[in-house]
């Protein structure tokens, strides 16, 4: 609701941005809701990531190319309830803003020096950075906001591509409300002898009202399709 006086004195056109601000608010509402499906106040959501689900990376390592390789290996080693392999083609890395530099260093690393298994002490082999070939990285700015108590700046997550038919999370929208729908309350004020004056707003208050509507919901589905670390190293 915006008062009539504010609209009349809006010489900087500050209120012309209301529709854009409502639309941005709708997108932020959905983004925060999605984050809260896999993040809680202490990092990876306890309802999705647990010892029983076997999807917490051992020792909660900090993000690095080595720990990322461990996470991807965990996903590729999963089997379904019938003991059949879950075929994973691509994965998505989700991380908070403070890990941006570390993630970009991994994504743009040309080669990697790996310790040779069974080799002499200190022996390494240099390989191309193959780990990025089927990897998509997504920065989620709401991770530190939702994880407000601990690990908000260090938690990171790897999700299998939902095309495998086993999505870890699912979001649904009511048909026609996939994007924020914006409304303005019709004015009910008219000058004597004239028609309705939209700028006059409500007859009693002279205020104008706007609202945005987006209708959605979501749930956690398959913990086998994701692994996570709170990045604490313990």
Secondary structure by P-SEA (a helix, b strand, c coil): cccaaaaaacccccccaaaaaaaaaaaaaaaaaaaaacccccccccccccccccccccccccccaaaaaaaaaaaaaccccccccccccbbbbbbcccaaaaaaaaaaccbbbbccccccccbbbbbcccccccbbbbbbccccccccccccccccccccccccccccbbbbbccccccbbbbbccccccccccccccccccccccbbbbbbbbbccccccccccccccccccc
